[in-house]
């Protein structure tokens, strides 16, 4: 076999492998509507045309996946080995909520600080960039922090069994995907805020917040937005400390409401 | 009918000839420099090193406490190893940009990016994956023939004869980029939010990505819907449009507009930049060489040869 034939065989195999990996595994049907859509009859007609297009394309993509089933395992191994295994579904199903992540630390005084009480500090870690400001230069670096937290969160939700969502879940039962998030920011907090003291962090929590994204239809809820921003501004200034009224440890998956943000405790550990 | 078959056969023949042709190395050199510079920009975003490279930073933990990363962390070398990986990648991308040991640098760049994925995949976005797949294609090409420290050190410019390079890695890269667009178009078509015209609204509203903190006004809904549908149609048709020379410019102009729009509206790291840079692969390599030829001396013969031999490739 000549070098030319080897090159041709490699190119054909490579293209087949990456095409198989590029096909979405399934199509989601549109929900039937009993009233005209927000874009009127023209919008409905265009949507219907896209639905017809999707209905036509789906069997073709399914057929390609079925036909290539015998080689899919090898193609997947090849893609994984060569680092070409990425799917290209960027923004294919964008979330319809605003997402937030905060870490919370419970701090206890050391032996030298007799009489001092436990206090807590909460820190907003995602989005890393203030959402009330235009993203220009620093947001470039912040986007990497946001991506790291988003992917850790995604992995955590994949790995956590539904049965673990109960008030008495212990930290060692939870997957460790969010541990690096909590630990990294707790260590930063220890180095900066608690430096030079003998106070120590006795519990680290990772909370995930969801809030409604601006609605598609109707006027913007300006009051709701301002109330949320007022709540977030406290976090923008740095970790929010609570020293006077310190609540007890919340149950696992317990919730808190701040403006229209619904916070849920997703991970905790007690170092 | 016979005419159609003849035309089809001629088209396939031209296509095969284009894959097996040799082209001037200038396109490869441009791609090498662009990917090197974007790689460095990406590494600049992945700082501080303690956050993204040290093993006790925002880096996934080993599930069972085994493996080289867990070993390094357990022995207190997590930070040092992180700095070493970061430093090595900086060196590789500098070498890629200036064209020092170009072929080795491209290969190490590809291996380094795959290794980075295993070291800490958490902060890595689609931009990183695009870089991996494009460097994979570039790895098979001679990228240091011109505009490189290699060429300078070898005195190739003075001799006036940069060797031509096989075209197939360039064609492979074109296919890869077309597949990215076709795939992302299919993924979008698979979800109702893109079919009902609302996806761009949701994407622009995401608090983690939006460039400006103002909500999309409800009155802009028809425009937003057109952007949504237009994006799907463009991405689905991109692989066909870039296939033909007549429509290629249109596809590339549309792609540049799309990515500039994405850059203006969303903070996506270096994604828009790398996608626009990847379009260098679609420039006719002969035109690229001719455009820059006056800067080189003694290339008249070379230019004539290029013009004669690459008529077939340009027509693809």
Interface residues (C-beta under 8 A of the other chain):
Chain A: X4 X7 X11 X14 X15 X18 X19 X22 X23 X24 X26 X27 X28 X29 X30 X31 X37 X38 X39 X43 X46 X47 X50 X51 X53 X54 X57 X58 X61 X82 X83 X84 X86 X87 X88 X89 X90 X91 X92 X93 X94 X95 X96 X98 X99 X100 X126 X127 X129 X131 X132 X133 X134 X135 X139 X140 X141 X142 X143 X144 X145 X146 X147 X148 X149 X150 X151 X152 X155 X176 X177 X179 X180 X181 X183 X184 X187 X213 X214 X215 X216 X217 X218 X219 X220 X225
Chain B: X19 X20 X44 X45 X46 X47 X51 X52 X56 X57 X58 X59 X60 X61 X63 X110 X113 X114 X117 X121 X122 X123 X124 X125 X126 X129 X132 X133 X136 X168 X172 X175 X176 X179 X180 X182 X183 X184 X186 X187 X188 X189 X190 X191 X192 X193 X194 X195 X196 X197 X198 X199 X201 X202 X203 X205 X206 X207 X208 X209 X210 X211 X212 X213 X215 X216 X217 X218 X221 X222 X225 X229 X232 X267 X268 X269
